[in-house]
Amino acid sequence: MKVGIDALGVAVPSLCLDLEALAKARGVDPKKYLDGIGTWRMGVAPLDEDTVTLAARAASMAMKSGEASGDDIGLLVVGTETAVDHSKPVSSYVQGLLGIGQRCRVFETKHACYGGTAALMMALDWLRSGSARGRKALVVCSDIARYGLNTPGEPTQGAGAVALLVSEAPRLLELDPALTGQHATDVHDFWRPLYSKDAFVDGPYSVQCYLDAITGAYRHFREQAPWVTADDFAALAYHVPYGKMARKAHRQLRALDGDLNPDASFDAQVAASLALPAQVGNVYTGSLYLALASLLATSSRDLDGQRVGLFSYGSGSCAEFFAGSVVPGAQARVKALELQALLDAREVLTIEAYEALMAAREATDLKPLERARGDAFHFLGVEAHKRTYAGPSA
Ligand SMILES: CC(C)(COP(=O)(O)OP(=O)(O)OC[C@H]1O[C@@H](n2cnc3c(N)ncnc32)[C@H](O)[C@@H]1OP(=O)(O)O)[C@@H](O)C(=O)NCCC(=O)NCCS
């Protein structure tokens, strides 16, 4: 049975920050952020956008692109590490906002940036098990990556969501869930205690944990498919907390194959997958899938029928290396989403406005209810301890 990604949707907040301006404000050489980190813009969510609204927007785009109705969905999972409630899942809000039917499994998954991949793998198994009975799965990865002002992680923030419609007739990427490599360890490289809105991270250690994880996951993959080498992939998409990390990952993966000049293959195999992430920053669970969207939207090469390797990493940690084949016509379908125009439409913040927004976000958990605008999915506020949202009027 064929299974894989049938359609995708991307949502970014309406605001962003230029990292050159941030570098100047922090007294850092802009080249450190632009070249050393590899990001030049990061998404910043306004007060009426959060993990729920981003998830709803991305899911709405994926369903429209995949011509799926609410009743087609039998499994709705949101992978996130920045949920809005300790109990009620983001997926239930998305179900309500999108009018997804009641005969559906609806829940949230968490494992740092790996949570979306956990959901995707489970959706593929659900399809192959026969439980889907002709229905599709909607997997949404949605997060607001926040490290706090004046921290080393500050230039690696971002916000956004990627939704994947997963089906037995994939029109974008056919995936092979029976051939994957995993690597999991109990480490404290990145975490967010219950009392904090900002993540804590041991930056250099998190980089090392990521590299250890790609080593373990790729070796596990290769043990099952010893005939495969990195050269068999037309492209490789990595988890992208920031662009430079993908370059480090690529070097590590190619070195495991004995490649003494791993950078030589970077432009051909990886660069296209970083075009959109470099303008959005870290989106945690959605990072790998934004890289995949970027590859399909911006690569100038014909990828029809070509194999793509994918690497997902979640701190804490769990990682997976898996692979798929690009379905003919996939690039045209993703190009039609006009993702670059979505990014170009954002308003660029001044440093003062960005810092004011970061401070104001602290109070949004108790924001009084506002009136619905009717133009887009947005967060209205909290009443009787219930978060309330509105969508575009019909
Ligand atoms: C990524 C992170 C650790 C970087 O921290 P930092 O101590 O401020 O930055 P570094 O000194 O390591 O510099 C970052 C890069 O910019 C380069 N750089 C520094 N100044 C530069 C300049 N003027 N011009 C060009 N490059 C420059 C450094 O050489 C380094 O590149 P390298 O990693 O290839 O050596 C930090 O942003 C962080 O903690 N991020 C959050 C955690 C994260 O994303 N982890 C990833 C795994 S999940």
The ligand as an ORCA input file, in Angstrom:
! r2SCAN-3c Opt
* xyz 0 1
  C      23.091     27.981     18.170
  C      23.680     28.653     19.379
  C      24.248     27.583     20.328
  C      24.808     29.605     18.974
  O      25.322     30.196     20.143
  P      26.459     31.354     20.231
  O      27.392     30.932     21.301
  O      25.838     32.685     20.368
  O      27.125     31.382     18.831
  P      28.520     30.811     18.325
  O      29.634     31.544     18.969
  O      28.515     29.315     18.428
  O      28.424     31.265     16.803
  C      27.490     30.700     15.931
  C      28.183     30.519     14.598
  O      28.430     31.802     14.035
  C      29.794     31.890     13.642
  N      30.188     33.300     13.743
  C      30.415     34.010     14.855
  N      30.756     35.288     14.528
  C      30.724     35.351     13.170
  C      30.982     36.403     12.227
  N      31.319     37.623     12.617
  N      30.863     36.111     10.909
  C      30.498     34.868     10.491
  N      30.257     33.837     11.356
  C      30.353     34.077     12.676
  C      30.522     30.970     14.600
  O      31.772     30.581     14.095
  C      29.539     29.829     14.686
  O      29.645     29.005     13.563
  P      30.069     27.463     13.751
  O      28.995     26.840     14.593
  O      30.122     26.930     12.363
  O      31.388     27.484     14.444
  C      22.582     29.485     20.113
  O      21.990     30.339     19.199
  C      21.514     28.635     20.770
  O      21.641     28.234     21.928
  N      20.382     28.374     20.050
  C      19.276     27.609     20.561
  C      19.537     26.099     20.604
  C      19.537     25.433     19.267
  O      18.995     25.920     18.302
  N      20.121     24.216     19.246
  C      20.221     23.447     18.033
  C      20.064     21.971     18.238
  S      18.389     21.542     18.587
*
